Amino acid sequence: MAVNMERESDPQIARCMQILSVIGDLWTLAVVMTLQKSEMRFNELQRAIPRVNAVTLTSRLKKLEEAGIISRTAESRGRQSTVYALTPTGERLLPIVDAVREVALDLERSGDAPL
């Protein structure tokens, strides 16, 4: 039986893949998870996320801002400071982030967590 290689792709799957390309990596989930608690400055985020370096964090923050998941607000309190926070769109991701957290904790408790 021949497979039709000209099948139309499902636009919903294509859109999901587009969104997952933005949110589907370790550092992005860590940023969203961390900003769930409160808005933060760059250095606060870097200290709160284990093992993230400045270049990676900068890249992810820019990508998330472009996608409308976080907001970036420049403040001037003596010296220039930038604050990051979740947007309403970013807040819609929180159930997903919470589900990932719960699975990770369940795996850890069961001893089945990957290395």
DSSP file with accessible surface (Angstrom, degrees, kcal/mol):
  #  RESIDUE AA STRUCTURE BP1 BP2  ACC     N-H-->O    O-->H-N    N-H-->O    O-->H-N    TCO  KAPPA ALPHA  PHI   PSI    X-CA   Y-CA   Z-CA
    1    1 A M              0   0  228      0, 0.0     2,-0.2     0, 0.0     0, 0.0   0.000 360.0 360.0 360.0 126.0    0.0    0.0    0.0
    2    2 A A        -     0   0   99      1,-0.0     2,-0.5     2,-0.0     0, 0.0  -0.543 360.0-130.9 -81.3 141.5    1.5    3.3   -1.1
    3    3 A V        -     0   0  106     -2,-0.2     2,-0.9     1,-0.0    -1,-0.0  -0.789  20.3-122.6 -92.5 132.2    1.6    6.2    1.4
    4    4 A N    >   -     0   0  101     -2,-0.5     3,-0.9     1,-0.2    -1,-0.0  -0.650  24.7-172.3 -76.6 108.7    0.4    9.5    0.1
    5    5 A M  T 3  S+     0   0  168     -2,-0.9    -1,-0.2     1,-0.2    -2,-0.0   0.557  78.4  66.2 -79.1  -7.8    3.3   11.9    0.6
    6    6 A E  T 3   +     0   0  172      2,-0.0    -1,-0.2    -3,-0.0     3,-0.1   0.122  69.7 144.4-101.9  21.9    1.1   14.9   -0.3
    7    7 A R    <   -     0   0  193     -3,-0.9     2,-0.3     1,-0.1    -2,-0.0  -0.294  56.4-111.2 -58.4 142.6   -1.1   14.6    2.7
    8    8 A E        -     0   0  190      1,-0.1     2,-0.2     0, 0.0    -1,-0.1  -0.571  32.4-123.6 -74.7 138.3   -2.3   18.0    4.0
    9    9 A S        -     0   0   98     -2,-0.3    -1,-0.1     1,-0.1     3,-0.0  -0.552  25.2-107.3 -82.2 150.0   -0.8   18.8    7.4
   10   10 A D     >  -     0   0   72     -2,-0.2     4,-2.3     1,-0.2     3,-0.3  -0.643  21.0-147.8 -75.7 120.2   -3.1   19.5   10.3
   11   11 A P  H  > S+     0   0  100      0, 0.0     4,-2.3     0, 0.0     5,-0.2   0.831  97.4  56.8 -62.7 -28.5   -2.8   23.3   11.0
   12   12 A Q  H  > S+     0   0  147      2,-0.2     4,-2.4     1,-0.2     5,-0.2   0.914 107.8  46.8 -68.0 -41.2   -3.4   22.7   14.7
   13   13 A I  H  > S+     0   0   96     -3,-0.3     4,-2.7     2,-0.2     5,-0.2   0.929 111.4  52.0 -64.9 -41.8   -0.4   20.3   14.9
   14   14 A A  H  X S+     0   0   49     -4,-2.3     4,-2.0     1,-0.2    -2,-0.2   0.922 111.1  46.9 -60.8 -42.7    1.7   22.9   13.0
   15   15 A R  H  X S+     0   0  131     -4,-2.3     4,-2.5     2,-0.2    -1,-0.2   0.913 111.4  51.2 -66.5 -41.6    0.7   25.6   15.5
   16   16 A C  H  X S+     0   0   77     -4,-2.4     4,-3.0     1,-0.2    -2,-0.2   0.915 109.6  50.3 -61.7 -41.0    1.4   23.4   18.5
   17   17 A M  H  X S+     0   0  124     -4,-2.7     4,-1.8     2,-0.2    -1,-0.2   0.896 109.2  52.1 -64.1 -37.6    4.8   22.6   17.0
   18   18 A Q  H  X S+     0   0  108     -4,-2.0     4,-0.7    -5,-0.2    -2,-0.2   0.935 112.7  44.2 -63.7 -44.7    5.4   26.3   16.6
   19   19 A I  H >X S+     0   0   63     -4,-2.5     4,-2.5     1,-0.2     3,-1.2   0.922 111.4  53.4 -66.5 -43.5    4.5   27.0   20.2
   20   20 A L  H 3X S+     0   0  102     -4,-3.0     4,-2.7     1,-0.3    -1,-0.2   0.833  99.2  63.0 -63.5 -28.8    6.5   24.0   21.5
   21   21 A S  H 3< S+     0   0   74     -4,-1.8    -1,-0.3    -5,-0.2    -2,-0.2   0.808 112.1  38.5 -65.6 -23.8    9.6   25.3   19.6
   22   22 A V  H << S+     0   0   27     -3,-1.2     3,-0.2    -4,-0.7    -2,-0.2   0.893 131.2  24.0 -88.6 -46.4    9.4   28.4   21.9
   23   23 A I  H  < S+     0   0   12     -4,-2.5     2,-0.4     1,-0.2    -3,-0.2   0.563  97.5  90.4-100.5  -7.1    8.4   26.8   25.2
   24   24 A G     <  +     0   0   52     -4,-2.7     2,-0.3    -5,-0.3    -1,-0.2  -0.028  67.7  87.8 -90.2  34.3    9.6   23.2   24.9
   25   25 A D  S  > S-     0   0   34     -2,-0.4     4,-2.3    -3,-0.2     5,-0.2  -0.905  81.2-111.1-128.9 163.0   13.1   23.5   26.3
   26   26 A L  H  > S+     0   0  113     -2,-0.3     4,-2.2     1,-0.2     5,-0.2   0.905 113.2  45.8 -53.7 -51.1   14.6   23.2   29.7
   27   27 A W  H  > S+     0   0   55      1,-0.2     4,-2.4     2,-0.2    -1,-0.2   0.875 110.8  52.6 -69.6 -34.9   15.6   26.8   30.2
   28   28 A T  H  > S+     0   0    0      2,-0.2     4,-2.6     1,-0.2     5,-0.2   0.949 111.0  46.8 -64.8 -46.3   12.4   28.2   29.0
   29   29 A L  H  X S+     0   0   43     -4,-2.3     4,-2.9     1,-0.2    -2,-0.2   0.900 111.4  52.7 -61.7 -38.3   10.4   26.1   31.4
   30   30 A A  H  X S+     0   0   19     -4,-2.2     4,-2.3    -5,-0.2    -1,-0.2   0.909 109.8  48.2 -64.1 -41.0   12.8   27.1   34.2
   31   31 A V  H  X S+     0   0    1     -4,-2.4     4,-2.8     2,-0.2     5,-0.2   0.955 114.4  44.9 -64.6 -48.2   12.2   30.8   33.4
   32   32 A V  H  X S+     0   0    2     -4,-2.6     4,-1.0     1,-0.2    -2,-0.2   0.934 114.0  50.1 -62.3 -43.6    8.5   30.4   33.4
   33   33 A M  H  < S+     0   0   47     -4,-2.9     4,-0.5    -5,-0.2     3,-0.3   0.904 113.5  46.0 -61.0 -40.9    8.5   28.3   36.5
   34   34 A T  H >X S+     0   0   11     -4,-2.3     3,-1.2     1,-0.2     4,-0.7   0.911 110.9  50.8 -71.4 -41.7   10.7   30.9   38.3
   35   35 A L  H 3< S+     0   0    7     -4,-2.8    51,-0.4     1,-0.2    -1,-0.2   0.626  91.5  80.0 -73.1 -10.4    8.6   33.9   37.2
   36   36 A Q  T 3< S+     0   0   63     -4,-1.0    -1,-0.2    -3,-0.3    -2,-0.2   0.866  92.6  51.0 -60.5 -33.9    5.5   32.1   38.4
   37   37 A K  T <4 S-     0   0  157     -3,-1.2     2,-0.3    -4,-0.5    -1,-0.2   0.919 128.8 -47.4 -71.8 -45.9    6.5   33.3   41.9
   38   38 A S     <  -     0   0   66     -4,-0.7    -1,-0.3    46,-0.0    46,-0.1  -0.967  67.7 -68.3-175.1 168.5    7.0   37.0   41.1
   39   39 A E        -     0   0  111     -2,-0.3     2,-0.3    -3,-0.1    46,-0.2  -0.367  55.9-171.3 -67.7 153.2    8.6   39.4   38.7
   40   40 A M  E     -A   84   0A  28     44,-2.3    44,-3.2    -2,-0.0     2,-0.2  -0.989  23.9-117.4-147.1 156.7   12.4   39.4   38.8
   41   41 A R  E  >  -A   83   0A  64     -2,-0.3     4,-2.5    42,-0.2     5,-0.2  -0.461  43.8 -99.7 -85.4 165.3   15.4   41.2   37.6
   42   42 A F  H  > S+     0   0   46     40,-0.7     4,-2.8     1,-0.2     5,-0.2   0.914 122.4  47.6 -53.7 -51.8   18.0   39.5   35.4
   43   43 A N  H  > S+     0   0   97      1,-0.2     4,-2.2     2,-0.2    -1,-0.2   0.868 110.7  52.5 -63.2 -34.8   20.5   38.8   38.2
   44   44 A E  H  > S+     0   0   71      2,-0.2     4,-1.9     1,-0.2    -1,-0.2   0.923 110.9  47.5 -65.0 -43.2   17.7   37.4   40.4
   45   45 A L  H  X S+     0   0    0     -4,-2.5     4,-1.6     2,-0.2    -2,-0.2   0.927 110.5  51.7 -61.7 -45.1   16.6   35.1   37.7
   46   46 A Q  H  < S+     0   0   61     -4,-2.8     6,-0.3     1,-0.2    -2,-0.2   0.901 112.4  45.4 -62.3 -38.4   20.2   33.9   37.1
   47   47 A R  H  < S+     0   0  183     -4,-2.2    -1,-0.2     1,-0.2    -2,-0.2   0.844 112.8  51.6 -71.2 -31.9   20.6   33.2   40.8
   48   48 A A  H  < S+     0   0   45     -4,-1.9    -1,-0.2    -5,-0.2    -2,-0.2   0.713 100.1  67.7 -79.8 -20.5   17.3   31.4   41.0
   49   49 A I  S >< S-     0   0    6     -4,-1.6     3,-1.4    -3,-0.2    -1,-0.1  -0.883  87.5-128.6-106.3 109.7   17.8   29.1   38.1
   50   50 A P  T 3  S-     0   0   89      0, 0.0     3,-0.1     0, 0.0    -2,-0.1  -0.261  81.8  -1.7 -59.2 136.2   20.6   26.5   38.7
   51   51 A R  T 3  S+     0   0  218      1,-0.2     2,-0.4    -4,-0.1    -4,-0.1   0.493  89.1 138.2  67.3   8.8   23.4   26.2   36.2
   52   52 A V    <   -     0   0   12     -3,-1.4     2,-0.2    -6,-0.3    -1,-0.2  -0.689  41.6-147.2 -84.5 135.2   22.0   28.8   33.7
   53   53 A N     >  -     0   0   82     -2,-0.4     4,-2.6    -3,-0.1     5,-0.2  -0.617  24.5-108.1 -97.1 166.0   24.6   31.0   32.2
   54   54 A A  H  > S+     0   0   40     -2,-0.2     4,-2.7     1,-0.2     5,-0.2   0.866 115.9  52.1 -61.8 -38.8   24.1   34.7   31.2
   55   55 A V  H  > S+     0   0  117      2,-0.2     4,-2.4     1,-0.2    -1,-0.2   0.944 112.7  44.3 -65.5 -46.4   24.2   34.0   27.5
   56   56 A T  H  > S+     0   0   32      2,-0.2     4,-2.6     1,-0.2     5,-0.2   0.930 114.7  49.1 -64.1 -44.5   21.6   31.3   27.6
   57   57 A L  H  X S+     0   0    1     -4,-2.6     4,-2.7     1,-0.2     5,-0.2   0.932 111.0  49.9 -63.0 -44.1   19.3   33.2   30.0
   58   58 A T  H  X S+     0   0   64     -4,-2.7     4,-2.3    -5,-0.2    -1,-0.2   0.929 111.5  49.3 -58.8 -45.0   19.6   36.4   27.8
   59   59 A S  H  X S+     0   0   59     -4,-2.4     4,-2.3     1,-0.2    -1,-0.2   0.921 113.1  45.9 -61.3 -45.9   18.7   34.3   24.7
   60   60 A R  H  X S+     0   0   52     -4,-2.6     4,-2.8     2,-0.2     5,-0.2   0.905 111.2  51.9 -67.3 -40.8   15.7   32.6   26.4
   61   61 A L  H  X S+     0   0    3     -4,-2.7     4,-2.4    -5,-0.2    -1,-0.2   0.929 111.3  47.6 -62.5 -41.5   14.4   35.9   27.8
   62   62 A K  H  X S+     0   0  117     -4,-2.3     4,-2.6    -5,-0.2    -2,-0.2   0.933 112.9  48.7 -63.5 -44.8   14.5   37.5   24.3
   63   63 A K  H  X S+     0   0   70     -4,-2.3     4,-1.6     1,-0.2    -2,-0.2   0.914 113.2  47.1 -62.4 -42.7   12.8   34.6   22.7
   64   64 A L  H  <>S+     0   0    0     -4,-2.8     5,-2.6     2,-0.2     6,-1.1   0.864 111.5  50.9 -69.8 -35.7   10.0   34.6   25.4
   65   65 A E  H ><5S+     0   0   76     -4,-2.4     3,-1.4    -5,-0.2    -2,-0.2   0.937 109.3  50.5 -66.4 -44.4    9.5   38.3   25.1
   66   66 A E  H 3<5S+     0   0  151     -4,-2.6    -2,-0.2     1,-0.3    -1,-0.2   0.844 110.1  51.3 -60.7 -32.7    9.2   38.0   21.3
   67   67 A A  T 3<5S-     0   0   47     -4,-1.6    -1,-0.3    -5,-0.2    -2,-0.2   0.493 115.5-116.5 -83.5  -4.9    6.6   35.3   21.8
   68   68 A G  T < 5S+     0   0   31     -3,-1.4    22,-0.4    -4,-0.3    21,-0.4   0.683  83.9 116.9  78.8  19.7    4.6   37.4   24.2
   69   69 A I  S   <S+     0   0   11     -5,-2.6    18,-2.2    20,-0.2     2,-0.3   0.806  77.6  24.0 -91.2 -32.0    5.1   35.0   27.1
   70   70 A I  E    S-B   86   0A   3     -6,-1.1     2,-0.3    16,-0.3    16,-0.2  -0.909  71.6-137.3-128.1 159.7    7.1   37.5   29.3
   71   71 A S  E     -B   85   0A  43     14,-3.2    14,-1.8    -2,-0.3     2,-0.5  -0.866   9.1-151.0-112.5 152.9    7.3   41.2   29.5
   72   72 A R  E     -B   84   0A 119     -2,-0.3     2,-0.5    12,-0.2    12,-0.2  -0.991  14.0-175.4-125.7 120.6   10.4   43.3   30.0
   73   73 A T  E     -B   83   0A  74     10,-2.8    10,-3.1    -2,-0.5     2,-0.4  -0.978  17.1-142.7-123.3 122.9   10.2   46.6   31.8
   74   74 A A  E     -B   82   0A  58     -2,-0.5     2,-0.3     8,-0.2     8,-0.3  -0.694  22.2-171.2 -82.9 131.1   13.1   49.0   32.1
   75   75 A E  E     -B   81   0A  49      6,-4.3     6,-2.7    -2,-0.4     2,-0.5  -0.908  16.5-149.4-119.6 152.9   13.2   50.8   35.5
   76   76 A S  E     +B   80   0A  96     -2,-0.3     2,-0.4     4,-0.2     4,-0.2  -0.903  31.4 151.5-125.2  99.5   15.4   53.6   36.6
   77   77 A R  S    S-     0   0  160      2,-1.6     2,-2.1    -2,-0.5    -2,-0.0  -0.769  89.3 -49.9-124.0  82.2   16.1   53.5   40.3
   78   78 A G  S    S+     0   0   92     -2,-0.4     2,-0.3     3,-0.0    -2,-0.0  -0.305 137.3  27.3  82.1 -56.2   19.5   55.2   40.6
   79   79 A R  S    S-     0   0  209     -2,-2.1    -2,-1.6     0, 0.0    -4,-0.1  -0.931 104.1 -80.3-134.3 160.5   20.8   52.9   37.9
   80   80 A Q  E     + B   0  76A 124     -2,-0.3     2,-0.3    -4,-0.2    -4,-0.2  -0.320  51.7 173.4 -62.9 135.1   19.2   51.2   35.0
   81   81 A S  E     - B   0  75A  24     -6,-2.7    -6,-4.3    -2,-0.1     2,-0.4  -0.992  20.1-148.3-142.8 146.9   17.4   47.9   35.9
   82   82 A T  E     - B   0  74A  27     -2,-0.3   -40,-0.7    -8,-0.3     2,-0.4  -0.973   9.5-159.3-121.3 132.7   15.2   45.6   33.9
   83   83 A V  E     -AB  41  73A   2    -10,-3.1   -10,-2.8    -2,-0.4     2,-0.4  -0.914   3.6-157.1-113.7 136.0   12.3   43.6   35.4
   84   84 A Y  E     +AB  40  72A  21    -44,-3.2   -44,-2.3    -2,-0.4     2,-0.3  -0.897  18.2 165.1-112.1 141.7   10.8   40.5   33.8
   85   85 A A  E     - B   0  71A  19    -14,-1.8   -14,-3.2    -2,-0.4     2,-0.2  -0.977  39.8 -95.8-149.1 158.1    7.3   39.2   34.4
   86   86 A L  E     - B   0  70A  20    -51,-0.4   -16,-0.3    -2,-0.3   -17,-0.1  -0.537  35.3-141.4 -73.2 141.2    4.9   36.7   32.9
   87   87 A T     >  -     0   0   25    -18,-2.2     4,-2.7    -2,-0.2     5,-0.2  -0.446  36.6 -93.5 -86.8 173.4    2.2   38.1   30.6
   88   88 A P  H  > S+     0   0  100      0, 0.0     4,-1.3     0, 0.0   -19,-0.1   0.897 131.8  52.3 -55.9 -36.2   -1.3   36.8   30.6
   89   89 A T  H  > S+     0   0   73    -21,-0.4     4,-0.5     1,-0.2     3,-0.4   0.927 108.8  49.7 -64.5 -43.2   -0.2   34.5   27.8
   90   90 A G  H >4 S+     0   0    0    -22,-0.4     3,-1.4   -21,-0.3     4,-0.3   0.891 106.1  56.2 -61.3 -39.0    2.7   33.3   30.0
   91   91 A E  H >< S+     0   0  110     -4,-2.7     3,-1.4     1,-0.3    -1,-0.2   0.817  96.7  64.6 -64.8 -27.3    0.3   32.7   32.9
   92   92 A R  H 3< S+     0   0  200     -4,-1.3     4,-0.3    -3,-0.4    -1,-0.3   0.716  96.2  59.1 -67.7 -18.5   -1.8   30.4   30.7
   93   93 A L  T XX S+     0   0   25     -3,-1.4     4,-2.3    -4,-0.5     3,-0.7   0.614  80.1  90.8 -81.5 -12.6    1.3   28.1   30.6
   94   94 A L  H <> S+     0   0   30     -3,-1.4     4,-3.2    -4,-0.3     5,-0.2   0.858  80.2  55.1 -59.7 -38.8    1.3   27.7   34.3
   95   95 A P  H 3> S+     0   0   89      0, 0.0     4,-2.1     0, 0.0    -1,-0.3   0.901 110.6  48.1 -60.0 -35.0   -0.9   24.6   34.4
   96   96 A I  H <> S+     0   0   87     -3,-0.7     4,-2.4    -4,-0.3    -2,-0.2   0.942 112.7  47.1 -67.5 -46.0    1.5   22.9   32.0
   97   97 A V  H  X S+     0   0    2     -4,-2.3     4,-2.5     1,-0.2    -1,-0.2   0.919 112.2  50.6 -61.8 -42.2    4.5   23.9   34.1
   98   98 A D  H  X S+     0   0   57     -4,-3.2     4,-2.5     1,-0.2    -1,-0.2   0.894 109.1  51.5 -64.0 -38.4    2.8   22.7   37.2
   99   99 A A  H  X S+     0   0   54     -4,-2.1     4,-2.4    -5,-0.2    -2,-0.2   0.921 109.9  48.9 -64.9 -41.9    2.0   19.4   35.5
  100  100 A V  H  X S+     0   0   67     -4,-2.4     4,-2.5     2,-0.2    -2,-0.2   0.931 111.5  50.4 -61.5 -43.7    5.7   19.0   34.6
  101  101 A R  H  X S+     0   0   67     -4,-2.5     4,-2.6     1,-0.2    -2,-0.2   0.929 110.4  49.5 -60.2 -44.5    6.7   19.8   38.1
  102  102 A E  H  X S+     0   0   96     -4,-2.5     4,-2.7     2,-0.2    -1,-0.2   0.910 110.8  48.9 -63.8 -42.7    4.3   17.2   39.5
  103  103 A V  H  X S+     0   0   85     -4,-2.4     4,-2.8     2,-0.2     5,-0.2   0.934 111.5  50.6 -62.5 -43.2    5.5   14.5   37.2
  104  104 A A  H  X S+     0   0   54     -4,-2.5     4,-2.2     1,-0.2    -2,-0.2   0.925 112.7  45.9 -61.3 -43.3    9.1   15.3   38.1
  105  105 A L  H  X S+     0   0   56     -4,-2.6     4,-2.7     2,-0.2    -1,-0.2   0.905 112.2  50.9 -67.2 -40.7    8.3   15.1   41.9
  106  106 A D  H  X S+     0   0   82     -4,-2.7     4,-2.1     2,-0.2     6,-0.2   0.919 111.6  47.7 -61.2 -44.5    6.3   11.8   41.4
  107  107 A L  H  X>S+     0   0   61     -4,-2.8     5,-1.5     2,-0.2     6,-1.0   0.900 111.9  50.2 -63.9 -39.3    9.2   10.3   39.5
  108  108 A E  H ><5S+     0   0  133     -4,-2.2     3,-0.7    -5,-0.2    -2,-0.2   0.936 111.4  47.9 -64.5 -44.4   11.7   11.4   42.2
  109  109 A R  H 3<5S+     0   0  164     -4,-2.7    -1,-0.2     1,-0.2    -2,-0.2   0.866 113.3  48.1 -64.8 -34.8    9.5   10.0   45.0
  110  110 A S  H 3<5S-     0   0   67     -4,-2.1    -1,-0.2    -5,-0.2    -2,-0.2   0.600 110.4-121.1 -82.4 -11.4    9.2    6.7   43.1
  111  111 A G  T <<5S+     0   0   63     -4,-0.9    -3,-0.2    -3,-0.7    -4,-0.1   0.559  86.5 109.1  82.7   8.3   12.9    6.4   42.4
  112  112 A D      < +     0   0  120     -5,-1.5    -4,-0.2    -6,-0.2    -5,-0.1   0.268  39.8 131.4 -99.7  11.1   12.2    6.3   38.7
  113  113 A A        -     0   0   47     -6,-1.0    -9,-0.0    -5,-0.1    -8,-0.0  -0.376  61.2-115.6 -66.8 137.7   13.6    9.8   37.9
  114  114 A P              0   0  111      0, 0.0    -1,-0.1     0, 0.0    -3,-0.0  -0.331 360.0 360.0 -67.9 157.3   16.0   10.0   35.0
  115  115 A L              0   0  222     -2,-0.0    -2,-0.0     0, 0.0     0, 0.0   0.433 360.0 360.0 -61.9 360.0   19.6   11.0   35.8
